[in-house]
Amino acid sequence: MAQYLMAIDAGTGSVRAVVFDLDGRQVSVEQREWTHLEDPRFPGSMDFDVEHNFRLVVECISGAIKRANIAGGEIIALSTTSMREGIVLYDRDGKEIWACANVDARAGNEVSQLMAISPRIERDIYSVSGQTFALGALPRILWVKNNLPEVYEKTTAVTMLNDWLIYRISGILALEPSNGSTTGMFDLNARTWDPKIANRCGLKDDIYPRVYESATPVGTVSKAFADLTGISDQCLVVTGGGDAQLGCIGVGAVNPGQACLFGGSFWQLEYNVQKPVTDKDCRVRVNCHAVPGLWQYELIAFFPGLVLRWFRDAFCQAETQLAQQTGLDAYYLLEREARDVPAGSNGMMCTFSDAMNYISWKHAAPGFLNFSLDAGKFNRGVFYHALQENAALVTLGHKQIVESITGHTIDRILFASGASKSPLWCSIVADTLGIPVTVPRVKEATALGTAILAGVGAGVYDNLNETAARLCVHEKTYEPSKENHEIYLELFERWKTVYRNQLALADQGLTNHMWKAPGI
């Protein structure tokens, strides 16, 4: 009987189950879109519907088995990954009593409440946990305490969404460090909960499940879940991790000093380090990697993928219509218009995402600047090219921040997810950073990383590092143009000054911030 591994990937917009063979080849995938609805009583809320979404998970697993044309018993192990920051609260009977998605933004008042405890509280917590209040669980749990006191009183455990999947599949309530550390309630060095953090914030200090490192088998599929999905109750259930960290495993970034760039709706730069030294200026996020003994500096650019989608939908109806007629992708058609645009986009600049400043995280109003009414020099292709350059310039800023903290130069980078499918964008990133950019064969690496953890936990693979090196094949490397790099270095200095001025306009209330963290 053949053997397979399954990855369950709970993203922001969808959930999917992916079946892999033991050589890391994708055999089948089943996906369901889901939405996280705002509770009309609470502006900024994004609830996670555990019952409805659980049914979608069941459909994905049974559908992936059917599409693979295999028996459920041939899947020997599974693991899970999810969007970071989404959390689930449980009562003493193990019932989920409250859950939110990663994009939940209801806790602005709670951030102010936490800051009132002490002017230094956020920096003090960051020095231990690597997290600020911008994305962590502390303000959200405090929000539950303030607004849903009956739920808070019943709460006896908290987990992340990938751990919730493990719980629903196996009945085991556990947590792993790579996603758990994003709560802001972890001691990075110990890679486990620090109850003193919750206690200082006026929250319960006894609601934290046992922590298992990623790739640890915690049990098997429950009989009830097996009956629902067709998977065997002998299938091992293995701890997974956060989507970005497992994406790093899926592209082979499992050693110190490696850097990865994931280009999706958000862009994340991940840099592996052996010691979790936090930044004295609190500019960057520090997380546990899903590889034991490794940590990561993480820097996030807001919305590069979503911005391109907005531009396509708002201004590129002709390309969209042509794509429908020809079967070509609209982004391919836009890239064809943009590929001959010179580096620097004829002097035009964009203000969308700023370089990350975790302790005071905000972005200027979106804008295009420094273009003229010359349709030959400033057309759709040029605007599209400038948007791609904007993401690359932010990434250059992030690279420089990491280098200033570590004292080490990033001399090459792995580039994955949707943006890495664009040859033009890959070239722009290489030219802007001035280093080689390598694209893996598997662009959507998170599911592969999850499957690798399942295989390690099941004993199919002996060594995580060797397995990642063997299964994560690189497809192409883009070498930088020295000439273009010099142009982008000069552009970057001008862009930083322009951005500071645009941000000042938003801070004065003359324009609207594209995004700012709760409580800022």
VEXDREN-2710 file (C-alpha; in Angstrom, 1 decimal):
% VEXDREN-2710
k/r/px/py/pz
1/MET/0.0/0.0/0.0
2/ALA/1.3/3.4/-1.0
3/GLN/2.0/6.0/1.7
4/TYR/1.1/9.7/1.6
5/LEU/1.2/12.8/3.8
6/MET/-1.5/15.5/4.3
7/ALA/-1.1/19.2/5.0
8/ILE/-4.1/21.3/6.2
9/ASP/-3.6/25.0/5.5
10/ALA/-6.0/27.4/7.1
11/GLY/-5.2/30.8/5.4
12/THR/-6.9/34.1/5.8
13/GLY/-9.2/33.7/2.8
14/SER/-9.5/29.9/2.4
15/VAL/-8.7/26.5/3.9
16/ARG/-7.3/23.6/1.9
17/ALA/-6.1/20.0/2.4
18/VAL/-3.2/18.9/0.2
19/VAL/-2.0/15.4/-0.3
20/PHE/1.8/14.8/-1.0
21/ASP/3.7/11.7/-1.8
22/LEU/6.8/10.9/0.1
23/ASP/9.0/12.6/-2.5
24/GLY/7.3/15.9/-1.9
25/ARG/5.1/15.9/-5.0
26/GLN/1.6/17.3/-4.7
27/VAL/-1.0/14.6/-5.5
28/SER/-4.2/16.5/-4.9
29/VAL/-5.7/19.6/-3.3
30/GLU/-9.2/20.5/-2.1
31/GLN/-9.9/24.1/-1.2
32/ARG/-12.8/26.0/0.3
33/GLU/-13.1/29.8/0.6
34/TRP/-14.2/31.2/3.9
35/THR/-15.0/34.6/5.3
36/HIS/-14.6/36.1/8.7
37/LEU/-17.6/38.3/9.4
38/GLU/-17.7/41.5/11.5
39/ASP/-19.9/41.4/14.5
40/PRO/-22.1/44.5/13.9
41/ARG/-21.9/45.4/17.6
42/PHE/-18.1/45.7/17.5
43/PRO/-16.4/47.8/14.8
44/GLY/-13.2/46.2/13.5
45/SER/-14.1/42.7/14.7
46/MET/-13.5/39.7/12.5
47/ASP/-15.1/36.6/14.1
48/PHE/-13.9/33.1/13.3
49/ASP/-16.9/30.7/13.0
50/VAL/-15.5/27.5/14.4
51/GLU/-18.5/25.3/13.5
52/HIS/-19.0/26.5/9.9
53/ASN/-15.3/26.5/9.2
54/PHE/-14.9/23.0/10.8
55/ARG/-17.4/21.7/8.2
56/LEU/-15.3/23.2/5.5
57/VAL/-12.2/21.5/6.8
58/VAL/-14.0/18.2/6.8
59/GLU/-15.0/18.8/3.2
60/CYS/-11.5/19.6/2.2
61/ILE/-10.0/16.5/3.7
62/SER/-12.5/14.1/2.3
63/GLY/-12.4/15.9/-1.1
64/ALA/-8.6/15.7/-1.2
65/ILE/-8.6/12.0/-0.5
66/LYS/-11.2/11.4/-3.2
67/ARG/-9.3/13.6/-5.8
68/ALA/-6.1/11.6/-5.0
69/ASN/-8.0/8.4/-5.7
70/ILE/-6.4/6.8/-2.7
71/ALA/-7.7/5.0/0.4
72/GLY/-7.9/7.1/3.6
73/GLY/-5.6/4.6/5.3
74/GLU/-2.8/5.4/2.9
75/ILE/-2.3/8.8/4.6
76/ILE/0.1/7.9/7.4
77/ALA/0.5/11.4/9.0
78/LEU/-0.9/14.9/8.8
79/SER/0.0/18.3/10.1
80/THR/-1.5/21.8/10.2
81/THR/-0.6/25.4/9.4
82/SER/-2.6/28.6/9.7
83/MET/-2.6/32.3/9.4
84/ARG/-0.8/33.8/12.4
85/GLU/-2.6/35.8/15.2
86/GLY/-6.0/34.1/14.9
87/ILE/-6.9/32.7/18.4
88/VAL/-9.5/30.4/20.0
89/LEU/-10.7/30.4/23.6
90/TYR/-12.0/27.2/25.3
91/ASP/-14.0/26.4/28.4
92/ARG/-13.3/23.7/30.9
93/ASP/-15.2/21.1/28.8
94/GLY/-13.0/21.9/25.8
95/LYS/-15.7/23.7/23.9
96/GLU/-14.7/26.7/21.8
97/ILE/-16.4/29.8/23.3
98/TRP/-14.8/32.6/21.2
99/ALA/-12.5/32.9/18.2
100/CYS/-11.2/35.6/16.0
101/ALA/-9.3/35.7/12.7
102/ASN/-5.9/37.4/12.2
103/VAL/-7.4/40.5/10.7
104/ASP/-9.4/41.3/13.8
105/ALA/-8.9/44.9/14.8
106/ARG/-11.4/45.6/17.6
107/ALA/-9.0/46.1/20.5
108/GLY/-7.8/49.7/20.0
109/ASN/-9.1/50.8/23.3
110/GLU/-7.4/47.9/25.0
111/VAL/-4.1/48.9/23.6
112/SER/-4.5/52.3/25.3
113/GLN/-5.5/50.6/28.5
114/LEU/-2.4/48.4/28.5
115/MET/-0.2/51.4/27.8
116/ALA/-1.7/53.2/30.8
117/ILE/-0.3/50.4/33.1
118/SER/3.2/51.7/32.4
119/PRO/4.8/53.9/29.7
120/ARG/7.4/51.2/29.1
121/ILE/5.1/48.1/29.2
122/GLU/5.1/47.5/25.5
123/ARG/8.9/47.8/25.2
124/ASP/9.4/45.6/28.3
125/ILE/7.1/42.9/26.9
126/TYR/8.8/43.1/23.5
127/SER/12.2/42.5/25.1
128/VAL/11.0/39.1/26.4
129/SER/8.5/38.1/23.7
130/GLY/9.7/39.9/20.5
131/GLN/6.1/41.2/20.0
132/THR/4.4/44.5/20.4
133/PHE/0.6/45.1/20.9
134/ALA/0.1/45.7/17.1
135/LEU/-0.7/42.1/16.2
136/GLY/-0.6/40.0/19.5
137/ALA/-3.2/38.3/21.5
138/LEU/-2.9/40.4/24.7
139/PRO/-5.2/43.3/23.6
140/ARG/-7.7/40.8/22.2
141/ILE/-8.0/38.7/25.3
142/LEU/-8.3/42.0/27.3
143/TRP/-11.1/43.0/25.0
144/VAL/-12.9/39.8/25.8
145/LYS/-12.5/40.5/29.5
146/ASN/-13.8/44.0/29.1
147/ASN/-16.7/43.3/26.7
148/LEU/-17.7/39.7/27.1
149/PRO/-16.9/39.0/30.8
150/GLU/-19.0/35.9/30.9
151/VAL/-16.9/34.4/28.2
152/TYR/-13.7/35.5/29.9
153/GLU/-14.7/33.9/33.2
154/LYS/-15.3/30.6/31.4
155/THR/-12.0/30.6/29.6
156/THR/-9.6/27.9/30.6
157/ALA/-7.4/27.7/27.5
158/VAL/-6.2/29.6/24.5
159/THR/-4.7/28.3/21.3
160/MET/-3.8/29.5/17.8
161/LEU/-5.9/28.3/14.7
162/ASN/-3.4/25.6/13.6
163/ASP/-3.6/24.2/17.1
164/TRP/-7.4/24.3/17.0
165/LEU/-7.2/22.1/13.9
166/ILE/-5.0/19.6/15.8
167/TYR/-7.5/19.7/18.6
168/ARG/-10.5/19.1/16.4
169/ILE/-8.8/16.3/14.5
170/SER/-7.2/14.4/17.5
171/GLY/-8.8/15.7/20.7
172/ILE/-5.4/16.9/22.0
173/LEU/-5.2/20.5/23.2
174/ALA/-1.6/21.6/22.6
175/LEU/0.4/24.5/21.1
176/GLU/3.6/24.9/19.2
177/PRO/6.1/27.8/19.4
178/SER/6.2/29.2/15.9
179/ASN/2.7/30.5/15.9
180/GLY/2.3/30.6/19.7
181/SER/5.2/33.0/20.0
182/THR/3.2/35.6/18.0
183/THR/0.7/36.0/20.9
184/GLY/3.2/38.2/22.7
185/MET/2.9/36.0/25.8
186/PHE/5.9/33.8/25.1
187/ASP/9.4/33.8/26.5
188/LEU/11.4/33.6/23.3
189/ASN/14.5/32.1/24.8
190/ALA/12.5/29.4/26.6
191/ARG/10.2/28.9/23.6
192/THR/7.2/28.6/25.9
193/TRP/4.6/30.7/27.8
194/ASP/5.7/33.3/30.2
195/PRO/2.7/33.7/32.7
196/LYS/4.3/36.8/34.1
197/ILE/3.4/38.7/30.9
198/ALA/-0.3/38.0/31.2
199/ASN/-0.2/38.7/34.9
200/ARG/1.3/42.1/34.4
201/CYS/-1.5/42.9/31.9
202/GLY/-4.2/41.9/34.3
203/LEU/-5.1/38.7/32.5
204/LYS/-5.3/35.1/33.6
205/ASP/-1.9/33.3/33.9
206/ASP/-3.2/29.8/33.8
207/ILE/-4.9/29.3/30.5
208/TYR/-1.9/28.2/28.5
209/PRO/-1.8/24.6/27.1
210/ARG/1.4/22.5/27.0
211/VAL/3.8/23.5/24.3
212/TYR/5.3/20.9/21.9
213/GLU/7.9/21.7/19.3
214/SER/6.8/21.5/15.6
215/ALA/7.0/18.0/14.1
216/THR/6.0/16.3/17.3
217/PRO/3.4/13.5/17.0
218/VAL/0.8/14.3/19.7
219/GLY/-1.8/11.6/18.9
220/THR/-3.8/10.0/16.1
221/VAL/-7.0/11.0/14.3
222/SER/-10.0/10.5/16.5
223/LYS/-12.6/7.9/15.6
224/ALA/-15.2/10.5/15.2
225/PHE/-13.1/12.6/12.8
226/ALA/-12.1/9.5/10.9
227/ASP/-15.8/8.7/10.4
228/LEU/-16.5/12.2/9.1
229/THR/-13.6/12.4/6.6
230/GLY/-12.6/8.9/5.5
231/ILE/-9.1/9.3/6.9
232/SER/-7.8/6.4/9.1
233/ASP/-7.9/6.7/12.9
234/GLN/-4.4/5.3/12.8
235/CYS/-3.1/8.4/11.0
236/LEU/-0.6/10.3/13.1
237/VAL/-1.4/13.9/14.0
238/VAL/1.8/16.0/14.1
239/THR/2.2/19.6/15.4
240/GLY/2.7/22.1/12.6
241/GLY/3.2/25.9/12.8
242/GLY/2.6/29.4/11.5
243/ASP/2.2/29.8/7.7
244/ALA/5.3/32.0/7.2
245/GLN/7.6/29.7/9.2
246/LEU/6.3/26.6/7.5
247/GLY/6.7/28.4/4.2
248/CYS/10.4/28.8/5.1
249/ILE/10.7/25.0/5.6
250/GLY/8.9/24.5/2.3
251/VAL/11.6/26.5/0.4
252/GLY/14.5/25.0/2.4
253/ALA/15.3/27.9/4.7
254/VAL/16.1/25.8/7.8
255/ASN/19.6/27.1/8.6
256/PRO/21.0/30.2/10.4
257/GLY/21.7/33.1/8.1
258/GLN/19.1/32.2/5.4
259/ALA/16.6/34.8/4.2
260/CYS/13.2/34.3/2.6
261/LEU/10.8/36.7/1.0
262/PHE/7.1/35.7/0.7
263/GLY/5.2/37.8/-1.8
264/GLY/1.5/37.5/-1.2
265/SER/-1.2/39.9/0.0
266/PHE/1.4/41.0/2.5
267/TRP/5.1/40.6/1.9
268/GLN/7.2/39.0/4.7
269/LEU/11.0/39.0/4.9
270/GLU/12.1/36.2/7.3
271/TYR/15.7/35.9/8.4
272/ASN/16.9/32.9/10.4
273/VAL/19.1/33.4/13.6
274/GLN/20.5/31.2/16.3
275/LYS/19.7/33.6/19.1
276/PRO/16.5/35.6/19.7
277/VAL/18.1/39.0/20.3
278/THR/15.4/41.7/20.1
279/ASP/15.9/45.1/18.5
280/LYS/16.7/47.9/20.9
281/ASP/14.5/50.2/18.8
282/CYS/11.6/47.6/18.6
283/ARG/11.4/47.9/14.8
284/VAL/11.1/44.2/13.9
285/ARG/9.1/41.2/15.0
286/VAL/11.1/38.3/16.5
287/ASN/9.4/34.8/16.3
288/CYS/10.3/31.2/17.0
289/HIS/11.0/29.3/13.8
290/ALA/9.3/26.0/13.4
291/VAL/12.8/24.5/13.4
292/PRO/13.9/23.8/17.0
293/GLY/16.8/26.0/18.0
294/LEU/16.1/28.7/15.4
295/TRP/14.4/32.0/15.6
296/GLN/13.5/34.6/12.9
297/TYR/13.4/38.3/12.4
298/GLU/10.3/39.1/10.5
299/LEU/9.5/42.3/8.6
300/ILE/6.1/42.8/7.0
301/ALA/5.1/45.0/4.0
302/PHE/1.4/45.8/3.8
303/PHE/-0.7/44.9/0.9
304/PRO/1.7/44.6/-2.2
305/GLY/-0.5/41.8/-3.6
306/LEU/-3.7/43.5/-2.7
307/VAL/-2.5/46.7/-4.3
308/LEU/-1.8/45.0/-7.6
309/ARG/-5.3/43.4/-7.5
310/TRP/-6.9/46.8/-6.8
311/PHE/-4.9/48.4/-9.7
312/ARG/-6.0/45.6/-12.0
313/ASP/-9.7/45.8/-11.0
314/ALA/-9.9/49.6/-10.9
315/PHE/-7.9/50.5/-14.1
316/CYS/-7.3/47.5/-16.3
317/GLN/-10.7/46.4/-17.6
318/ALA/-9.2/46.0/-21.1
319/GLU/-6.6/43.5/-19.9
320/THR/-9.2/41.7/-17.8
321/GLN/-11.5/41.4/-20.8
322/LEU/-8.6/40.2/-23.0
323/ALA/-7.6/37.7/-20.4
324/GLN/-11.2/36.2/-20.4
325/GLN/-11.1/36.0/-24.2
326/THR/-7.6/34.5/-24.6
327/GLY/-7.2/32.5/-21.4
328/LEU/-4.0/34.5/-20.6
329/ASP/-3.6/35.9/-17.1
330/ALA/-4.4/39.6/-16.7
331/TYR/-1.2/40.1/-14.6
332/TYR/0.8/38.5/-17.5
333/LEU/-0.7/41.0/-19.9
334/LEU/0.1/43.9/-17.6
335/GLU/3.6/42.7/-17.1
336/ARG/4.0/42.6/-20.8
337/GLU/3.2/46.3/-20.9
338/ALA/5.6/47.0/-18.0
339/ARG/8.6/44.9/-19.0
340/ASP/10.3/47.7/-21.1
341/VAL/9.8/50.4/-18.5
342/PRO/13.2/51.6/-17.2
343/ALA/14.3/51.2/-13.7
344/GLY/12.9/54.0/-11.6
345/SER/9.6/54.2/-13.6
346/ASN/10.6/57.5/-15.2
347/GLY/11.0/59.1/-11.8
348/MET/7.5/58.2/-10.5
349/MET/7.2/57.0/-6.9
350/CYS/4.4/55.3/-4.8
351/THR/3.5/55.6/-1.2
352/PHE/1.8/52.5/0.0
353/SER/3.6/50.4/2.6
354/ASP/6.3/51.9/4.7
355/ALA/9.3/50.0/6.1
356/MET/8.3/48.3/9.3
357/ASN/8.4/50.1/12.6
358/TYR/6.8/47.6/15.0
359/ILE/6.6/49.9/18.0
360/SER/4.8/52.6/16.0
361/TRP/3.4/50.9/12.9
362/LYS/1.5/53.1/10.5
363/HIS/1.5/53.9/6.8
364/ALA/0.9/57.1/4.8
365/ALA/-2.1/57.6/2.5
366/PRO/-1.7/55.6/-0.8
367/GLY/-0.4/57.7/-3.6
368/PHE/1.4/58.1/-6.9
369/LEU/3.8/61.0/-7.0
370/ASN/6.1/62.7/-9.5
371/PHE/4.5/61.9/-12.8
372/SER/3.6/64.3/-15.7
373/LEU/0.8/64.5/-18.1
374/ASP/2.8/62.6/-20.7
375/ALA/0.9/59.5/-21.8
376/GLY/4.0/58.1/-23.4
377/LYS/6.1/58.2/-20.3
378/PHE/3.3/57.6/-17.7
379/ASN/0.8/54.9/-18.8
380/ARG/-0.7/51.8/-17.2
381/GLY/2.6/49.9/-17.7
382/VAL/4.6/52.5/-15.9
383/PHE/2.2/52.7/-13.0
384/TYR/2.2/48.9/-12.7
385/HIS/6.0/48.9/-12.8
386/ALA/6.1/51.6/-10.1
387/LEU/3.9/49.5/-7.8
388/GLN/6.2/46.5/-8.2
389/GLU/9.2/48.8/-7.4
390/ASN/7.4/50.1/-4.3
391/ALA/7.3/46.6/-2.8
392/ALA/11.0/46.1/-3.7
393/LEU/12.0/49.4/-2.1
394/VAL/10.2/48.5/1.2
395/THR/12.0/45.1/1.0
396/LEU/15.4/47.0/0.7
397/GLY/14.5/48.9/3.8
398/HIS/13.8/45.7/5.6
399/LYS/17.0/44.1/4.4
400/GLN/19.0/47.1/5.8
401/ILE/17.2/46.9/9.1
402/VAL/18.1/43.2/9.6
403/GLU/21.7/43.9/8.6
404/SER/21.9/46.8/11.1
405/ILE/20.6/44.5/13.9
406/THR/22.7/41.4/13.1
407/GLY/25.8/42.9/11.7
408/HIS/25.6/40.3/8.9
409/THR/25.1/41.0/5.2
410/ILE/22.2/39.2/3.4
411/ASP/23.9/38.1/0.2
412/ARG/21.1/36.2/-1.4
413/ILE/17.4/35.6/-0.8
414/LEU/14.7/32.9/-1.5
415/PHE/11.5/34.4/-3.1
416/ALA/8.3/32.4/-2.9
417/SER/4.5/32.8/-3.1
418/GLY/2.4/34.5/-5.7
419/ALA/4.7/37.4/-6.6
420/SER/7.6/35.0/-7.3
421/LYS/5.6/33.8/-10.4
422/SER/6.3/37.2/-12.0
423/PRO/9.7/37.2/-13.8
424/LEU/9.6/41.0/-13.9
425/TRP/9.0/41.4/-10.2
426/CYS/11.7/38.9/-9.4
427/SER/14.2/40.9/-11.6
428/ILE/13.1/44.2/-9.9
429/VAL/13.6/42.7/-6.4
430/ALA/17.1/41.4/-7.4
431/ASP/18.1/44.7/-8.9
432/THR/16.8/46.7/-6.0
433/LEU/18.4/44.5/-3.3
434/GLY/21.6/44.1/-5.4
435/ILE/21.7/40.4/-4.6
436/PRO/20.7/37.1/-6.3
437/VAL/17.1/36.1/-5.9
438/THR/16.3/32.4/-6.1
439/VAL/12.8/31.1/-6.8
440/PRO/11.9/27.6/-5.7
441/ARG/10.1/25.2/-7.9
442/VAL/7.2/25.0/-5.5
443/LYS/5.9/28.6/-5.3
444/GLU/3.2/27.8/-2.7
445/ALA/5.6/26.4/-0.2
446/THR/3.6/26.5/3.1
447/ALA/1.7/23.2/2.4
448/LEU/5.0/21.5/1.4
449/GLY/6.6/22.6/4.7
450/THR/3.6/21.3/6.6
451/ALA/3.8/17.9/4.9
452/ILE/7.6/17.8/5.7
453/LEU/6.8/18.2/9.4
454/ALA/4.2/15.5/9.2
455/GLY/6.8/13.2/7.6
456/VAL/9.4/14.0/10.2
457/GLY/6.9/13.4/13.0
458/ALA/6.0/10.0/11.5
459/GLY/9.6/9.0/11.1
460/VAL/9.4/8.8/7.3
461/TYR/12.1/11.4/7.2
462/ASP/15.1/11.2/9.6
463/ASN/16.3/14.8/9.5
464/LEU/14.4/18.0/8.9
465/ASN/17.3/19.9/7.4
466/GLU/18.4/17.1/5.1
467/THR/14.8/16.5/4.0
468/ALA/14.1/20.2/3.3
469/ALA/17.4/20.3/1.2
470/ARG/16.3/17.3/-0.8
471/LEU/12.7/18.1/-1.4
472/CYS/12.9/21.9/-1.9
473/VAL/14.2/22.2/-5.4
474/HIS/15.2/25.6/-6.8
475/GLU/14.0/26.6/-10.2
476/LYS/15.8/29.8/-11.2
477/THR/18.1/32.5/-9.9
478/TYR/17.8/36.1/-11.0
479/GLU/21.1/38.0/-10.9
480/PRO/21.0/41.7/-10.2
481/SER/21.9/44.4/-12.7
482/LYS/24.6/46.6/-11.2
483/GLU/23.4/49.6/-13.2
484/ASN/19.8/49.2/-12.1
485/HIS/20.9/48.7/-8.5
486/GLU/22.6/52.0/-8.5
487/ILE/19.5/53.7/-9.8
488/TYR/17.4/52.0/-7.1
489/LEU/19.8/53.0/-4.3
490/GLU/19.4/56.6/-5.3
491/LEU/15.7/56.3/-5.7
492/PHE/15.4/54.7/-2.3
493/GLU/17.0/57.7/-0.6
494/ARG/14.6/60.1/-2.3
495/TRP/11.6/57.7/-1.6
496/LYS/12.4/57.7/2.1
497/THR/12.2/61.5/2.3
498/VAL/9.1/61.6/0.2
499/TYR/7.4/59.0/2.4
500/ARG/8.3/60.8/5.6
501/ASN/6.5/63.9/4.3
502/GLN/3.5/61.9/3.1
503/LEU/3.3/60.2/6.5
504/ALA/3.4/63.6/8.2
505/LEU/0.3/64.7/6.2
506/ALA/-1.6/61.7/7.5
507/ASP/-0.4/62.2/11.0
508/GLN/-1.8/65.8/10.8
509/GLY/-5.1/64.4/9.6
510/LEU/-4.9/66.0/6.2
511/THR/-4.9/62.6/4.5
512/ASN/-5.9/59.1/5.8
513/HIS/-3.4/56.5/6.8
514/MET/-3.6/53.4/4.6
515/TRP/-3.3/51.4/7.9
516/LYS/-2.1/52.0/11.4
517/ALA/-1.9/49.7/14.4
518/PRO/-4.6/49.7/17.1
519/GLY/-3.9/52.4/19.7
520/ILE/-1.5/54.4/17.5
END
